[in-house]
Amino acid sequence: MAAVSDHPGELGAGDPVKLIGIRESALSVDEVFAAVGDDAAGGIALFVGTVRNHDGGADVDALGYSCHPSAESEMRRIAEKVAAEYPVRALAAVHRVGDLRVGDLAVVVGVSCPHRGDAFEACRKLIDDLKHEVPIWKHQKFSDGTEEWVGAC
């Protein structure tokens, strides 16, 4: 039996960052899932962030996302870092900007790895780092007429 490091499928892909984007149009889980498909991957982990109807005890009617012009390049930097830390076969991340309604998809990320544990960990690292480091801001509109800006970083 070959050692793990001797099998090409166990090694990271040449360029695992397959899809990075900031979108003004609706996001597609299918697009991200297709982007991270890889025959050497035994696990694919997806995270889908949606607009929820509440935050901090207040009812949310809608929200808008805006971003700094560097947001997409920051997403790529983080994606490359995650791909370097885990045996990622393929990685994708898209984030929505503009006005969204409750239930809309705000962010979709996906990671494929040879094994499920790495896929879960890499996906979590990807979404957590995107949320904390990418200059994307959320403007929430509450049912009581108040509004709030929430910064990603």
N, C-alpha and C positions, 0 to 999 in steps of 0.2 A: 504494500500500500504506500502510495506517495505521501510525503510529508505535506502539510498544508501549504507551506511556502513554495513547494514544487509544482503545484497545480495552478495554471494560469487563471482559472475562475475564482481562485481565492484572493488574487491580487487586485488592487484597485484598477479601475479602468483608466485608459490613457487620458481622456478628457471627460471626466464624469459630469461636469456641469452642462446639462443638456438644454435647460430652459430657465431663463431669468427674465422677469418682466414686471413693469408697472402698467396697468391697464385701466382705461376709462370705460371699457365695455365689460359685460358680464364675464365672470371666470368660469372655467370648465374643469371639473374634476377629471373627466375623461382625457382631456389634453395633457394634464400633469401625469396621470397614470400611464398614458402611452409614452410620454417622454422618458419615464424612468424604467420602462420595461427592458429587461436584459436577460438573456438565456442563462447567464452565470449567477443570477440572483435567486436565492432561495427565499428571500423575504423582501416585501415592498411595504413600506409604512407611509401612510398619507395622513396629513392633518388638514382639516378644513375648518377655517374660522368663519363664523357667520355673525351677522348683526342680531344681537339678542334684544328683547323687549324691555330690558331693565338694566340698571347699573346703580350701585350704591343705594338701593332702596327706592330709586325713582324710576318711573315708567319712561322708556325711551320710545319716541315716535319715529325718529330717523337719525341718520348721521351722515357726515361727509368726511372723506379723507383727502388730505392734501399732502404734498411731499416736496422736499428740496430737490433741485435738479440732480444732485449727486445720489439720490436714493437707489437707483438701479445699479450704479457702480458699487455702492456699499453692499447691496444684496449679493452681487457677484463676489465681492471680497469675502464675505461671510461664508458663502457657499463653497468657495475654494478652500477656506480654512477647515470647514467641516469635512470636506472630501479628503483633506490631507490627514485628518485625525482618525478617520474610520475607513474600513475597506469598502468604500462606496463604489458601486458599479455605475450608478446614474443618480442625478440629483436635479430637482426642478423646484422653482418657487415663483409664484406670481401674486401680486398684491393689487387690489383695486383702489382707484382714487375716484373722486367725484361723489355725487350724492347717492346714498344707498338707503334701502328700506329694511325694516325688520325682516329677517329671513334670507336676505341677500348674502352671497359669498363675499367675504372681505379678503381672505387670503387662502391660498392652497399651496401646500408644499408636499413634496414626495421624495423619498430616498429608497434606493434598492441596494441591497448588500447580499453577499453569499448566505448570510445567516440572519434570522429574524431578530435576535437580540441586538446586533449591531444596527440593523435597520431602524428599530425602535429608538435606540439611543441617539443615532445620528439625526433622525427626524426631530426628536425633541430638542436636541442641541440647535438644529437649524432654526426652528420656529422661535425658540427662546432668544437666541442671539439676534434674529431679525427684529423681533419685537423690541428688544432693548437697545439696539445699535443703529437701525436704519432710520433716517430722518423722515418719518411719516407721522402726521398728526391727525387726530380724530376730533371732529367737532360734533358733539352729541346734542340733540334737540329733545328736550323732555316734554312730557305731556302737560306739565304745569306752566309751560311757556319759557322756562329757564333754559340756558345753554351752557355748555362746558367744553373747553378745549383740553384734550389729553395728549401729551407729547410722548412719542415713542422713545426718545432719548434725551 
